């Protein structure tokens, strides 16, 4: 069995927010995957720091 390096998630987003996000990502050369991963990691970091 082959190990997956990543998992897929599905999210819902308002159309107007999606358009803004796409513009931002195009301008910065980033991806939606990068953005979601960063937001999750930042939130987990905050969570663990407040538990200490």
N, C-alpha and C positions, 0 to 999 in steps of 0.2 A: 504494500500500500504506500502510495506517495503522500508525503506531508505537504499540506498547503502552506504557503508563506503568508497568505492573507485570507481574510474572510470578506464576503460581500454583505453589505447592509443596504437597506432601502429606506429612504427618508422622503417625507412629503415637505414641500416648500411652496410658499405662495408664488404665483407666477411673477409678480413684480419684483419680489426679492430675488428670485432666480435670475431674472434679467440683470439686476444690479450685480449679483454675484458673478455671473458670466463675464460681464464687462470688467469688473475688478480683476478676475483671474486672468483674462486675456491681457490686460495691461501689465500685470505683474509677472506673467509667465508661470503662474502656479496652476495647480489642478484642484478639482473639488475634493479628490481623495486626500491631497495634502492638507487642505483646509479642515476637513472633518477630523483627520488624525491629529492635527495640531490642537483643535478645540477640545477633543477628548483628553489628550495628554495634559493640556493646561488645567482642565477641570480636575483631573485625577491628582495632579501635583498640589493644587489648592486644597483638595480634600485631605490628602495625607499630611500636609503641613499643619492643618488645623487640628488634626488628631494627636499631634505630638505634644 
